[in-house]
Amino acid sequence: MQTSGNGLGKFGAAIAGKKTRWITLGIWIVAVVALNLLFPQANSQTVENAPNLPDTKMSVQAEQMALKEFPNGAGVPALIVLHRQNGLGEEDISSLLAITQYFTDNPLPYQTFIPPFHQLPPQALTASFSEDKSTAVLPVFFENDATTAQLKDSITQFQKQATELVGSNPFDRELTAAGELTARVTGPVGIAIDATGLFENADFTLLVATVLLVLILLLLIYRSPILAIIPLIGVGFAYGVISPLLGWFAQEGWLTFDSQGLSIMTVLLFGAGTDYCLFLIARFRQVLKEVADRFAALRSAVSSASGAVAMSGFTVVISLLALLLAEYGSYARFALPFSLSIFIMMIASLTLVPALLAIIGRASFFPFIPRTPEMLTERALKKGKPAPVIKEEKGFSYKVGSLVSRRPWTVTIVSVLFLGILASFATQVQINFNILSSFPANMPSREGFTLIGEQFSEGELAPVKLMIDTEGKETDLAEALAGLPFVAKVGQPAAGAVNADIVAYDVEFTMDPYSNEAMEHLSELRTVAESSLQQSGIAGAQDKVWISGKTAEQYDTKLTTKADTMRIIPVVIGLISLLLFLYLRSISAMLYLMGTVLLSFFSALGLGWLVIHHILGADFITGSIPLYAFVFLVALGEDYNIFMVSSIWQKKKHMPLKDAIRDGVAQTGSVITSAGLILAGTFAVLASLPIQVLVHFGIITSIGIILDTFIVRPFTVPAITALLGRRAFWPSKYEEVRERSKS
């Protein structure tokens, strides 16, 4: 690692000197005020329905075909589920007819089609009810490019008007209400509205819960009210810059993000931001025990800690930017907002926080103010007390460092074996892409879906649209589809509006259309369709079959995210490895630091699965979680390695390597433990939300940070360093100091 103490010391003086500290604070205040006056907040610019799949994907091309040829049946549907436990009566049927009549004559904003039930004979209408006549489903189609906010407004209007037509509000009643008409909005529109509502509500809850958690943990760990507030001030100022910048970029169309992204960004900002602040604060406190002048102490602290803080920040920024390589839109949209937030937080940690420490000085640590031995003696004499005997502090971290340096083989074998056993359970992880499974059981769209599954077939929630180009020839496709065991219903064939040779069938599965099982059957549908075309003498059948719908979209999502994961993970590993090599100038250190973090990730995934599956009872985790968890855990886990290894690298210049390892673990132990607890706690806040995907992500990420904090950082990494000895610095040359330097 190259030393840059003089340069960083000058930097510390420039931003936190006697005069410059006020200038630094003033610049941040002006920046926050100006940006918030000029630009909108990020949460006012969210886009909840941005496309996730590129136009090259088959489901997207099929959807475009459906929009062109079947505009009445195309679009995104809201399924209105009407239910009465003892059966729908004449009054309910009259209400249903009145609803379809009204919205046929007075379409909702962005409405494209509603079935004209009011024009059907009574027998035909009731034939579409469930077998026990307790449930009916009314589909209402909307434009594909309508935003979730627009769809929500339309559905709100629908519910209000339907309530007037029915004479009471069936949407607010419990499904178990005896003898009462109940209604739920489900289908893709209902699911999208509920998903957005969950994340909108989560945004404020997350912010409050995260701030309170960080404040409480800081108070418990450091027992200083002022010190507990300083990191929060730093994060608050950073957020005050980040939010309007993101709002401005989104307003100009340079960035796109959703509520889910902002929720997780809030957690990351408070967790990682507090960590960066603590790295500097901890070093400042140590130096204050040796240096009387607070400005000199701060310069020294900035000089020794800012390199590790900057390196840690850049590691996370680079890792997040790797998500730009993703084809899947949700991944790519995470990259820039998250990277920008960490970058600005890093700048705040290196400029604003030192300025605040320079302004407050030793009082930052009140009531446990760090003082030099001379200051303690002078203070005692003023009070008429004897001079205190200064004892060298050797806490638990010192004992851990001593154990690691004395028995590196034992520590390495035990820790790696423990992590390896946990990692083995990662092979059992099951993935799915069913967004409904992330919803609480009492969410309207999930209740509606459950009703459809109980009263009809689950496939009615989101039928697959299978389209073929018949070239004007007859086919037996309808009969072939009806004979498939996983098909519950095949709709009547419909001819294309532009090209009548294009024929479409709505196919309902017998299972959940969002499930892995349904996705696996798509290839069979395509095979049957191609075979039917070939039997009719149609050449090039493979190019004349299109499958659209939510199941096809989920299938493409599965393939795309899998390809993104295989592409991004090696890039993240390569970029972080390069940064480690440039910082440490050691290939061997780069290899074992990356290796331990990767082992920690798989251990977190394995232990997380044990908790999620065997304790919480979930059968799957959402497909996006492994990649997100990998990016965060590898980058954030490497932060702690960098901070500790930096201490060892600095100390090896003045003492034997084993002593440097022991003292490095001792010096960084408490601050990394504190930082790890805070970061794990902030991600654990996600697990308190009623959104399964965030619960699972929060659990896995928190577990990974805990493993990094209490296993990898204090035991595995320093033990391997001790085992390798001088080889830990290869190819750099290392001449071991035989005796401890007095400096």
C-alpha angles and dihedrals in degrees: 000000000000117000119232100166096135093049093045091045090056089047090053091051091048095055103029108029125126092275103019094058089072092045091052092050091046092052091053093047092050091046093051095045095045095046093048092049094047104040139041124253118263095242090061092058102051119135113205101182103045110147115263099190126063121238091254093071118103096233091053092049090047091051090052089052090050092050091051100044104028108032094158093054094036129085129066115305132222110202113212107202114201116193139175117176096221094043136282110283135204091273091055092049090050089051091050091050091048090051095052091044092051097048093043089057095035108033119201119244108284092007112145103176144358122184110252096236089160089067094053125096111254092247092054092049096049090046087068091057123097118279093262090044091237098116139046130180123213114191118207116189125212136188114282094229095051111121121239089248090054092047090049091053091049093049090047089054090047092052092047094050093042089053090055092048093047094043094233138044110268092174094069098048124100113252089235092059102131115237093354129121111242131186136194133186113224137144123086093314095050091045092050092049093049092046091052092046092053093052093043090055091042094057097070094035091053093049094051095041093047094049092048093046094049091046093049093046092049091050092048094046101040101022090214120118094199094048090049091056099046096072090045090052089051092049091044093054090046091051089048088060098037099051098055091040091054090044090052094046091049092047090054091048094246094117137028125198139157138218093265091056093050091049093054091041089058091055093046092048095052094041100044093033093055089048093055091048092050093051089060096037093052092052091047091054091051093051092047087065089059105032124054098200109077094206092053089046091051092049089052092047092049090046094054102034107033094072091058092043092051092046091049091050094048090049091058093041093051092046092052092046088058086072087073086077090066123109091202107091098218091057094047093047090057094059107073101036092048094044092048092049093051092045093053091044089053090052090049090051091052098043116017097039094051089048091052091048090050091052097046097032121178090350087075087082097046127179091021097047115182113230137176118252089254092052091048091050093048091047092050093049091051088056091047093248128130118264110272121248107240110222122194108249112237108174133167093289089058090054090050091050091049092050092049094048093046100043108025095152094054094045093047095048095045096045095044091046091050093049091044093055091052091046091055090068090061087079089067096057113125120207132205138168099214106133091189090066087064092061127091112256092247096055109122095235092050092047089050092049091050090052092051091049092050098043103032128000126304088235091069088074091073116000121201116243110218114193128187136181104232095180085222095301129126118251136188093221097122092056092044092051093047089055094059112106094223094052116094099180140001117206126223114280115261125201121226119260093224102026112028090196088070106090125188133199125192106221122197118200124218090232139052105300090215094055129105089241092059091049091053090058095058092083089054090052090052092047092051091048094049091047091051091052092048091051088054090055097254114149124217092026092166089068095047101062125086128180120194134170137083095298091055090046091051091049092053089046090055093050094043096049091046090053091046091052092051089049101043102043095063090045092052091048091048096047095047090045090053092050091049092051093048091049100042100027088219128115093191093051090047091053099048094041090054091042094054093048092049090049089049091052094053090045089054091048091050097046090041090055091051089054096042097044106031100032105028093033099230117151096202145019122221114269096240095057101081094056095043091046091048095052094046098041097045093047097041093040090053088054091067092045090052093050094049097040089049088059092049092047091052095046095048088072091066106032144023114291095249090053090047090053092048094047093041091056090044094048097047099032101090097041094047090046090051092045092047093050091050094046093046089047094053092051090045087061086072089063090062093064123095091240114102097206091056092043091055094043091049093050096049094044094046091049090050092052091048091051090049092047100046105025115020100038102042099033119014102043099043091043092055089046090054092047093052095045111175089000088069087076098047128171088021115079118248126192109191118229107236098200131036112258117233089225 
